Amino acid sequence: MKVITQREFRNQSAAVMDAVEAGETYHITRNGTEVAELRPLSKRRQPTTEELMAQARLLPRIDAAAMRQEADEFFGTEDRIVGDDDPFERA
């Protein structure tokens, strides 16, 4: 970890950012007091398709009829426009 002043950061920002991108961490001071830490972001690993599918299998099942009934009780049915492509009618 390196400590630099606000002025040094301003004047050498391109070099500092290159160093951060390479993995270096900086503490930035203002009037002798550390006020910020500049560090690289951690690289987030993308989950695989298999991992996503395994997580999806753990989700609870949805009862479409119960969900429709609950929505009708909460919102009412008078303004609902239902056509041939009503997803709740297919269930």
C-alpha positions as CSV (number, residue, x, y, z in Angstrom):
1,M,0.0,0.0,0.0
2,K,1.3,3.4,-0.9
3,V,0.3,6.8,0.6
4,I,0.1,9.8,-1.6
5,T,-1.3,13.3,-1.3
6,Q,-4.4,14.6,-3.1
7,R,-2.1,16.8,-5.2
8,E,0.1,13.8,-6.2
9,F,-3.0,11.9,-7.1
10,R,-4.3,14.8,-9.2
11,N,-0.9,15.3,-11.0
12,Q,-0.1,11.7,-11.5
13,S,-3.6,10.2,-11.9
14,A,-2.9,8.2,-15.1
15,A,0.1,6.5,-13.5
16,V,-1.7,5.9,-10.3
17,M,-4.7,4.4,-12.1
18,D,-2.3,2.1,-14.1
19,A,-0.8,0.9,-10.8
20,V,-4.2,0.3,-9.3
21,E,-5.2,-1.6,-12.4
22,A,-2.1,-3.7,-11.9
23,G,-3.2,-4.5,-8.3
24,E,-1.6,-1.7,-6.2
25,T,-3.6,0.0,-3.4
26,Y,-3.2,3.7,-2.5
27,H,-4.3,5.7,0.5
28,I,-4.8,9.3,-0.4
29,T,-4.2,12.1,2.1
30,R,-5.6,15.6,2.4
31,N,-3.7,18.0,4.8
32,G,-1.9,15.0,6.2
33,T,-5.0,12.9,7.0
34,E,-5.9,9.8,5.1
35,V,-9.2,10.4,3.5
36,A,-9.6,7.7,0.8
37,E,-8.4,4.3,-0.3
38,L,-8.0,3.6,-4.0
39,R,-7.8,-0.1,-4.7
40,P,-8.7,-2.4,-7.6
41,L,-12.1,-3.9,-7.8
42,S,-12.3,-7.6,-7.1
43,K,-13.0,-9.6,-10.2
44,R,-16.4,-11.3,-10.0
45,R,-16.6,-14.7,-11.4
46,Q,-19.6,-15.4,-13.7
47,P,-21.5,-18.5,-12.5
48,T,-21.7,-21.4,-15.0
49,T,-24.9,-22.5,-16.6
50,E,-24.9,-25.6,-14.4
51,E,-24.6,-23.4,-11.2
52,L,-27.5,-21.2,-12.3
53,M,-29.7,-24.2,-13.1
54,A,-28.9,-25.7,-9.7
55,Q,-29.9,-22.4,-8.0
56,A,-33.1,-22.2,-10.1
57,R,-34.1,-25.7,-9.0
58,L,-34.0,-24.5,-5.3
59,L,-36.5,-21.8,-5.9
60,P,-40.1,-22.5,-4.7
61,R,-42.7,-23.6,-7.2
62,I,-45.3,-21.0,-8.1
63,D,-49.0,-22.0,-8.0
64,A,-50.4,-19.8,-10.8
65,A,-54.0,-20.3,-9.8
66,A,-53.3,-19.2,-6.2
67,M,-51.3,-16.3,-7.4
68,R,-54.1,-15.2,-9.8
69,Q,-56.7,-15.5,-7.0
70,E,-54.5,-13.5,-4.6
71,A,-54.0,-10.8,-7.3
72,D,-57.7,-10.7,-8.0
73,E,-58.5,-10.3,-4.3
74,F,-56.0,-7.5,-3.9
75,F,-56.5,-5.6,-7.2
76,G,-60.0,-6.6,-8.1
77,T,-61.1,-7.9,-11.5
78,E,-63.3,-5.1,-13.0
79,D,-60.5,-3.4,-15.0
80,R,-58.6,-6.6,-16.0
81,I,-58.5,-7.2,-19.8
82,V,-58.0,-10.9,-20.4
83,G,-57.4,-12.1,-23.9
84,D,-56.6,-15.4,-25.5
85,D,-53.0,-15.2,-24.3
86,D,-53.8,-15.1,-20.6
87,P,-50.9,-16.9,-18.9
88,F,-53.1,-17.9,-15.9
89,E,-55.6,-19.6,-18.1
90,R,-52.9,-21.9,-19.6
91,A,-51.9,-23.3,-16.3
